[in-house]
Amino acid sequence: RYKISIASLHYPLRGENIWLSHSFEKYLGLCESIKTKVMVIHDEVPLGGVEPYGKSLREISEIARKKNIKIALENARTNPYFLLELLEYLGNPDNIGIAYDLGHANIQLGNKEVIPFIERAKEKIFHIHLHDNNGVYDEHKIPGQGIIDYPQVIEKLKNFKGYGILELSWSIETDYAIRKSLENLKKFGLCNS
């Protein structure tokens, strides 16, 4: 009726052992039922380091592949370059990539490295989280109200075939936040209508 498509489903952050493949299978089934092509998960590295993480991701990758769903690892707490190393460790599977959170990257890498990461990882970025901040705090401001160079980000994301979402603070009035974000993104060259 409303012709709304859901760009992604974010895997639950709390309450489940996210490294159990049967837990993932349940949420991948939900993705399938709502016709979502990307499941975003935080980059939590379990006890034991990369090897058990890699083993779990390989299992999850196979389940997701059968359902034609991509897994996007978000740079929530980890430097996004670690995600590239992890993907290399996994053999660069075609259905596991990165959910590049621009605000988190601005804090993790520093403002001058946000765009070079896009240049290096563009083919592995499946999903983008759009928000802004001052480079110190994860403020989830409207794009253009912090220090991220959004016109340059948009330029580097030309021909990006993934999905993007606004991820804004709950303290901003919703209608204003959406209206101002779209206005800024149009000004930066991302939105046409």
Secondary structure, 3 states (H helix, E strand, C coil): CCCCCCCCEECCCCCCCCCCHHHHHHHHHHHHHCCCCEEEEECCCCCCCHHHHHHHHHHHHHHHHHCCCEEEEECCCCCHHHHHHHHHHCCCCCCEEEEEEHHHHHHHCCHHHHHHHHHHHHHHEEEEEECECCCCCCCCECCCCCCCCHHHHHHHCCCCCCEEEECCCCCCCHHHHHHHHHHHHHHHCCCCC
